[in-house]
Amino acid sequence: MKGGTLIREARKRAGLTQRRLAQVLGTSQSVVARWEAGAQEPSLATVARAVRAAGFDLHVSIAEPDDGHRRLIADALALPPAVRLARLVDLLHAQEALHAAVRK
């Protein structure tokens, strides 16, 4: 995920405008817009500072690649949309049943 995408996500979750985030960071709205649009890539330190300014923490980890996720995604996308939706509904119903059982 790109740094600008992380900044935009944190800003939107916090309900901030680009202008307000820029003010908190001591920069201009146009700089925040360039980060979010991918026209300018912020450093990792800048991303962490922007995410923190929006009221969140950024956690980064290094992990072995998991090609299994790519396969699962490709397999799911190969299914017709109606089948994917039906599976999602089934999953939601199963989760609701599990939550209901735990609440008892």
N, C-alpha and C positions, 0 to 999 in steps of 0.2 A: 504494500500500500504506500502511496506517495505521501510525503509530508504535508502537502497542501490539502490532501483529502482528509488527513487526520485533523488538521486545523479546522477545516470547514465543519467536520462532524462535531468536534468539541464546541465550536462556536454556536452551531445550530442547537445542540442539546442544551446549551446554557441560555439560549434565547437572546444571544447578542447579535448586534449588527456588525458588519465589517468595520464600520466607523468606530463603534464603541471598543471592539477588540483592539483596533489600531491605537486608540487613545491610551488604553491600559498598557500596551506594549511600547508606547512612545514612538510609533511609526505612523505612516499614512494609510488611509483606507485603500489607496491604489496598490500599495505593497501587499496588503492582505489579499486583495483581489487577485494579484498576479500569482501569489502562492497558491491560492485555492484553484485557480484556473490552470495551474501547471506551467505557466509562462516563466516562472522563476522558482527554482527549487530551494526551499529554506534548509538550513543546516539542521542536524538532529537536535542540537542545543536550542535552536530557535523554535523548532516544533514542540519540544518539551516545555519551553517557556510559554508559548502560546496556549498549549493545552492546559497548563497550570493556571494561566491568567483567566481561562474560561471556567476554572473551578474543578478541574479534573487532574488526575495523575496519569502519566504515560509510563507504561511498563513495556520494556523491550526484552526479548529473550532470543537466544540462538538455539535452534533445534534442528535435528536431522530432517531432511525433506521427507514428506509423506506423500508419495505418489498415489497411495490408495485413495486419498481424497479426490484427486483429479479423475481417477477411474470412476469413483462413485458419482461424481458430478456429471461426467460424460455419459454414464449409463442412464442417469436420471433425465438428462436433457434429450436422450434418444427416445424417451417415451412420449406418447402423445400428451398434450396438456391436460386432457380430461383424466387420464390415468394418474398423472402427477398430482392433480388436485384431489382425486379420490384417496390417494395414499396419504396426503397431508391431512385430510379430514379424518381418516382412520387414526392417524397418529394423534391428532388433537383429542379425539374421543378417548383413546387409550390413556392419554395423560390426564384428562379430566377424571376418568375412573380411578386412576392411581391416586390423584389428589383427594378425591372423595373418600377413598379407603383409608388414607393416612389421617384425615380429619376425624374419623370415627373413633 
